Amino acid sequence: MCRSIKTLRPPFTEDVGPTDVEAAALQYVRKISGFRQPASHNKEAFDQAVAAVAHATARLLDQLVVKG
């Protein structure tokens, strides 16, 4: 689905920062919503979704244990 979102965990990517997580979250929400830029009446929902996805992504990356 979101082929342009890169893998954000080692060994694929070593130095992942908040900017990388935010960019992936934005790309995901854009794909799901079908909006590149939401209308003003949807902006709050769009921004909240990006923040929630970024938070969940950061939490996931912090909890992953990569073996091998």
JOVENCOR-V918186 format. One line per field, one symbol per residue. ss: DSSP state (H for helix, E for strand, L for the rest). psi: psi as a letter, one per 40 degrees, with the letter a starting at -180 (. if undefined). A space follows every 10 residues. Layout:
ss = ???
psi = ???
This chain:
ss = LLLLLLLLLL LLLLLLLHHH HHHHHHHHHH HHHLLLLLLH HHHHHHHHHH HHHHHHHHHH HHHLLLLL
psi = cgdehihfii edhdghiddd dddddddddd dddehdhiid eedddddddd dddddddddd ddehhhi.
